[in-house]
């Protein structure tokens, strides 16, 4: 239980640190939404990769109709 609390605390402090550094101008944020551009690009790339992997493993089975 304490391990989970420690891990979550580290993640929280890291997130707060990134947000504060973004507002202070340490990270580039062109659209001024509070999320650094580097993180947005990383997430966009990974979501694209995940969608490709899911598409590869989910296939249409013959004779079955799509659910509406």
C-alpha positions in Angstrom: 0.0 0.0 0.0 2.8 2.4 0.9 4.5 1.6 -2.4 1.5 2.7 -4.4 1.2 5.9 -2.4 4.9 6.6 -3.0 4.6 6.0 -6.8 1.5 8.1 -7.1 3.2 10.9 -5.1 6.2 10.9 -7.4 3.9 11.0 -10.5 1.9 13.9 -8.9 5.1 15.9 -8.1 6.4 15.3 -11.6 3.2 16.4 -13.2 3.0 19.6 -11.1 6.7 20.3 -11.9 6.1 20.0 -15.6 3.0 22.3 -15.4 4.9 24.9 -13.4 7.9 24.7 -15.7 5.6 25.2 -18.7 4.0 28.3 -17.2 7.5 29.7 -16.4 8.5 29.2 -20.1 10.9 26.3 -19.6 8.9 24.1 -22.1 7.6 25.4 -25.4 3.8 25.6 -25.5 2.6 27.2 -28.8 -1.1 26.7 -28.3 -1.1 27.9 -24.6 -3.1 25.0 -23.2 -0.7 24.2 -20.4 0.6 21.0 -22.0 4.1 21.2 -23.4 4.3 20.5 -27.2 6.8 17.7 -26.7 4.3 15.8 -24.6 1.5 16.4 -27.0 3.6 15.1 -29.9 4.7 12.0 -27.9 1.1 11.2 -27.0 -0.1 11.7 -30.6 2.6 9.4 -31.9 1.9 6.7 -29.4 -1.9 6.8 -29.9 -1.3 6.4 -33.7 0.9 3.4 -33.1 -1.6 1.8 -30.7 -4.4 2.3 -33.2 -2.3 0.5 -35.9 -1.6 -2.4 -33.5 -5.2 -2.7 -32.5 -6.2 -2.6 -36.2 -3.7 -5.4 -36.9 -5.0 -7.7 -34.2 -8.7 -7.1 -34.8 -9.9 -8.5 -38.0 -13.2 -8.9 -39.6 -14.4 -12.4 -39.4 -16.2 -13.8 -42.5 -19.9 -14.0 -42.3 -20.4 -11.6 -39.4 -22.0 -8.3 -39.7 -20.8 -5.2 -37.9 -22.8 -4.1 -34.9 -24.6 -0.8 -35.2 
